[in-house]
Amino acid sequence: MNVRRMRQTWCRATLLIGAVCSLVASAESQDGVTVRLPVQSDAWIEPRGIAGALMLDGGEGTPDVILNRFVKLAGDDKARVVIVDPQAGARTSSGRLRKRKIESVAIFKEGVQGEFLDAVQHATGVWFDGSVSKPTIDSDKSRKIWQAVNQLLRRGGVVRLHAEATAAAGVRTLGNTRGGAQLGLLPDAIVVPKFEESTSKPALLEALSGNPGLVGFGIDEETALVVNGRLMQVVGNGNVNVFLSGSSDRPVYEHAVEHLGFADLTALRRAARARTLPTFPPNKPGAPNVPAGTLVVVGGGALPDVVTERFLHLAGGRGALIVVLPTAIPELMSSQIRVPQFLSDAGATNVRVLKARRREDVESDEFLDVLNMADAIWFTGGRQWRIVDAYEGTKAFPAIRGVLERGGVIGGSSAGASIQAEYLARGNPLGNADIMAEGYERGFAFLPGTAVDQHFSQRNRFADMLMLVKRFPQLLGIGIDESTALIVRQHHGEVLGAGSVYFYDSGAASQTGEPAVLQVEGGGVYDLIERRAVEPLATAE
């Protein structure tokens, strides 16, 4: 897939009375109206989400919980707030905000360029209040105003929009599928304030059907959608209704997020994009075969010595260059990671831990040079979606796969096991309870045609895997116990360690009509193409 960063062109914007500035990503004009370019289905999605924090208020009343969250995001008692309110009355939400114990407040009834720019430059938050008409694009000075607000976001500040301004926060509006004057603050989104099920929902679904690849957000009155980086949370008295358009193989997605409930912006954007791409997993996935090199797929828990020894042997011995990728672990934790103890205890003498995870870093010459020399790769445990965020679509990914192509070994435990399959089990950034999570379903496919789950019998994940292979019968489901490895060479998988590996085959129904399940214990071998147990191979070592 040709992955590239979406280009955005900043256009002129104006600050209306009580309004916010507007920006659009554009490249052409139709009938005198600046419009956005079509959504690029192969565009790279920044996994970290937006800069700063954004509060999108659905309109009407503003409960104290929304005010409290804004103040907290702006710095609590150290907050320096700019308020734009055409009414500037004590009964408005901005009037209540002024009564909070914060460091400073600057109030504007309208956009006065010089004073406003200076205030925003030193602010930690901007609160736009009052009724706002549709933004227009007609002023050079408003571009400067918007740039000041954008700089506030980049340094970690918070911006609150209200009602009609909330409707302009995305990249499309209802009734204007070509774009128009939009803030573009919430990427790949259509935002509808004052959401009403009977009227707003049909209009939003129609807009999404004409713009597949976008996410729809319907925000109830007295409710705000708080977006901080990639994490989204609902606060207030109503819901935020999230929608994705239907596709050839997926129905319309609809989910109501209640007060204090969460969503993940990056996962939703990825899910929307996936609905514009060919069906996944494909109806006829690749055969589970590793034509060159070896995979060591470990189900988590303590790594038995026999598995470590096999990994080192496959890598070329204790002096082989082993690259450890700890990106499944949170970034703050991975910065403290040293050589894993199981490798140092086994006498490995040439281990490099590559902690970088941002695109510009994993595509650096230094990073790629190490990968291109590696004899082995080891993915640590953690959360598999972080591995996707770090390497998918980057120059690092073919360099990682290249280890296999030149006869090396790729291994990993827990999250580092699931990432090796074609279908990514438990990819939800909000938790690992869901075995299927739209937006993070694509693994690295080192082992095509499979889905791999870990900690299998220890966490009683049998029913989850059964559900997955019934949903996608074209996949071979593989559940791996802790302290157990599946060593895959070509299309044979050898089970090594203390537990078992469970193979779920929808093509071979059991007596109950359910997919057949075969348990293979340590020392056993399974033919991944023939889907049956076979005699151990003499060449296993």
Secondary structure as the mmCIF struct_conf table of DSSP 4:
data_model
#
loop_
_struct_conf.conf_type_id
_struct_conf.id
_struct_conf.beg_label_comp_id
_struct_conf.beg_label_asym_id
_struct_conf.beg_label_seq_id
_struct_conf.end_label_comp_id
_struct_conf.end_label_asym_id
_struct_conf.end_label_seq_id
STRN STRN1 ARG A 4 ARG A 5
HELX_LH_PP_P HELX_LH_PP_P1 MET A 6 ARG A 7
TURN_TY1_P TURN_TY1_P1 ILE A 17 GLY A 18
STRN STRN2 SER A 26 GLN A 30
TURN_TY1_P TURN_TY1_P2 ASP A 31 GLY A 32
STRN STRN3 VAL A 33 ARG A 36
HELX_LH_PP_P HELX_LH_PP_P2 LEU A 37 VAL A 39
TURN_TY1_P TURN_TY1_P3 SER A 41 ASP A 42
STRN STRN4 ALA A 43 TRP A 44
TURN_TY1_P TURN_TY1_P4 PRO A 47 ARG A 48
BEND BEND1 ILE A 50 GLY A 52
STRN STRN5 ALA A 53 ASP A 57
BEND BEND2 GLY A 59 GLU A 60
HELX_RH_AL_P HELX_RH_AL_P1 ASP A 64 ALA A 74
TURN_TY1_P TURN_TY1_P5 GLY A 75 GLY A 75
HELX_RH_3T_P HELX_RH_3T_P1 ASP A 76 LYS A 78
STRN STRN6 ARG A 80 VAL A 84
BEND BEND3 PRO A 86 GLN A 87
TURN_TY1_P TURN_TY1_P6 ALA A 90 ARG A 91
BEND BEND4 THR A 92 THR A 92
HELX_RH_AL_P HELX_RH_AL_P2 SER A 93 ARG A 98
TURN_TY1_P TURN_TY1_P7 LYS A 99 LYS A 99
BEND BEND5 ARG A 100 ARG A 100
BEND BEND6 GLU A 103 GLU A 103
STRN STRN7 SER A 104 PHE A 108
BEND BEND7 LYS A 109 GLU A 110
HELX_RH_AL_P HELX_RH_AL_P3 GLN A 113 GLN A 121
TURN_TY1_P TURN_TY1_P8 HIS A 122 HIS A 122
BEND BEND8 THR A 124 THR A 124
STRN STRN8 GLY A 125 PHE A 128
BEND BEND9 GLY A 130 GLY A 130
HELX_LH_PP_P HELX_LH_PP_P3 SER A 133 PRO A 135
HELX_RH_AL_P HELX_RH_AL_P4 ASP A 140 ARG A 154
TURN_TY1_P TURN_TY1_P9 ARG A 155 GLY A 156
STRN STRN9 VAL A 158 HIS A 162
TURN_TY1_P TURN_TY1_P10 ALA A 163 ALA A 163
HELX_RH_AL_P HELX_RH_AL_P5 GLU A 164 ALA A 167
TURN_TY1_P TURN_TY1_P11 ALA A 168 ALA A 168
BEND BEND10 ALA A 169 VAL A 171
STRN STRN10 ARG A 172 THR A 173
TURN_TY1_P TURN_TY1_P12 LEU A 174 GLY A 175
STRN STRN11 ASN A 176 ASN A 176
TURN_TY1_P TURN_TY1_P13 THR A 177 ARG A 178
STRN STRN12 GLY A 179 GLY A 179
BEND BEND11 ALA A 181 ALA A 181
BEND BEND12 LEU A 186 LEU A 186
TURN_TY1_P TURN_TY1_P14 PRO A 187 ASP A 188
STRN STRN13 ALA A 189 VAL A 192
BEND BEND13 PRO A 193 LYS A 194
HELX_RH_AL_P HELX_RH_AL_P6 GLU A 197 GLY A 210
BEND BEND14 ASN A 211 ASN A 211
TURN_TY1_P TURN_TY1_P15 PRO A 212 GLY A 213
STRN STRN14 VAL A 215 ILE A 219
TURN_TY1_P TURN_TY1_P16 GLU A 221 GLU A 222
STRN STRN15 THR A 223 ASN A 228
TURN_TY1_P TURN_TY1_P17 GLY A 229 ARG A 230
STRN STRN16 LEU A 231 GLY A 236
BEND BEND15 ASN A 237 GLY A 238
STRN STRN17 VAL A 240 LEU A 244
BEND BEND16 SER A 248 ARG A 250
HELX_LH_PP_P HELX_LH_PP_P4 PRO A 251 VAL A 252
STRN STRN18 TYR A 253 VAL A 257
TURN_TY1_P TURN_TY1_P18 HIS A 259 LEU A 260
STRN STRN19 PHE A 262 ASP A 264
HELX_RH_AL_P HELX_RH_AL_P7 LEU A 265 ALA A 274
TURN_TY1_P TURN_TY1_P19 ARG A 275 THR A 276
BEND BEND17 LEU A 277 PRO A 278
HELX_LH_PP_P HELX_LH_PP_P5 THR A 279 THR A 279
BEND BEND18 PHE A 280 PRO A 281
BEND BEND19 ASN A 283 LYS A 284
HELX_LH_PP_P HELX_LH_PP_P6 PRO A 285 ALA A 287
BEND BEND20 PRO A 288 PRO A 288
STRN STRN20 VAL A 290 VAL A 298
BEND BEND21 GLY A 300 ALA A 302
HELX_LH_PP_P HELX_LH_PP_P7 LEU A 303 PRO A 304
HELX_RH_AL_P HELX_RH_AL_P8 ASP A 305 ALA A 315
TURN_TY1_P TURN_TY1_P20 GLY A 316 GLY A 316
BEND BEND22 GLY A 317 GLY A 317
TURN_TY1_P TURN_TY1_P21 ARG A 318 GLY A 319
BEND BEND23 ALA A 320 ALA A 320
STRN STRN21 ILE A 322 LEU A 325
TURN_TY1_P TURN_TY1_P22 THR A 327 ALA A 328
BEND BEND24 ILE A 329 ILE A 329
HELX_RH_AL_P HELX_RH_AL_P9 GLU A 331 SER A 334
TURN_TY1_P TURN_TY1_P23 SER A 335 GLN A 336
BEND BEND25 VAL A 339 VAL A 339
HELX_RH_AL_P HELX_RH_AL_P10 GLN A 341 ASP A 345
TURN_TY1_P TURN_TY1_P24 ALA A 346 GLY A 347
STRN STRN22 VAL A 351 VAL A 353
BEND BEND26 ARG A 358 ARG A 358
HELX_RH_AL_P HELX_RH_AL_P11 ARG A 359 VAL A 362
TURN_TY1_P TURN_TY1_P25 GLU A 363 GLU A 363
BEND BEND27 SER A 364 SER A 364
HELX_RH_AL_P HELX_RH_AL_P12 ASP A 365 MET A 373
BEND BEND28 ASP A 375 ASP A 375
STRN STRN23 ALA A 376 PHE A 379
BEND BEND29 GLY A 381 GLY A 382
HELX_RH_AL_P HELX_RH_AL_P13 GLN A 384 TYR A 391
TURN_TY1_P TURN_TY1_P26 GLU A 392 GLY A 393
BEND BEND30 THR A 394 THR A 394
TURN_TY1_P TURN_TY1_P27 LYS A 395 LYS A 395
HELX_RH_AL_P HELX_RH_AL_P14 ALA A 396 GLU A 405
TURN_TY1_P TURN_TY1_P28 ARG A 406 GLY A 407
STRN STRN24 VAL A 409 SER A 413
TURN_TY1_P TURN_TY1_P29 SER A 414 SER A 414
HELX_RH_AL_P HELX_RH_AL_P15 ALA A 415 SER A 418
TURN_TY1_P TURN_TY1_P30 ILE A 419 GLN A 420
STRN STRN25 ALA A 421 TYR A 423
TURN_TY1_P TURN_TY1_P31 ALA A 425 ARG A 426
TURN_TY1_P TURN_TY1_P32 PRO A 429 LEU A 430
BEND BEND31 ASN A 432 ALA A 433
BEND BEND32 ILE A 435 ILE A 435
TURN_TY1_P TURN_TY1_P33 GLU A 438 GLY A 439
BEND BEND33 TYR A 440 TYR A 440
STRN STRN26 ARG A 442 ARG A 442
BEND BEND34 PHE A 446 PHE A 446
STRN STRN27 LEU A 447 ASP A 453
BEND BEND35 HIS A 455 HIS A 455
TURN_TY1_P TURN_TY1_P34 PHE A 456 ASN A 460
HELX_RH_AL_P HELX_RH_AL_P16 PHE A 462 ARG A 471
TURN_TY1_P TURN_TY1_P35 PRO A 473 GLN A 474
BEND BEND36 LEU A 475 LEU A 475
STRN STRN28 LEU A 476 ILE A 480
TURN_TY1_P TURN_TY1_P36 GLU A 482 SER A 483
STRN STRN29 THR A 484 GLN A 490
TURN_TY1_P TURN_TY1_P37 HIS A 491 HIS A 491
STRN STRN30 HIS A 492 GLY A 497
BEND BEND37 ALA A 498 GLY A 499
STRN STRN31 SER A 500 ALA A 509
TURN_TY1_P TURN_TY1_P38 GLN A 511 THR A 512
BEND BEND38 GLY A 513 GLU A 514
STRN STRN32 PRO A 515 GLU A 521
TURN_TY1_P TURN_TY1_P39 GLY A 522 GLY A 523
STRN STRN33 VAL A 525 ASP A 527
TURN_TY1_P TURN_TY1_P40 LEU A 528 ARG A 531
STRN STRN34 ARG A 532 VAL A 534
HELX_LH_PP_P HELX_LH_PP_P8 GLU A 535 LEU A 537
TURN_TY1_P TURN_TY1_P41 ALA A 538 THR A 539
#
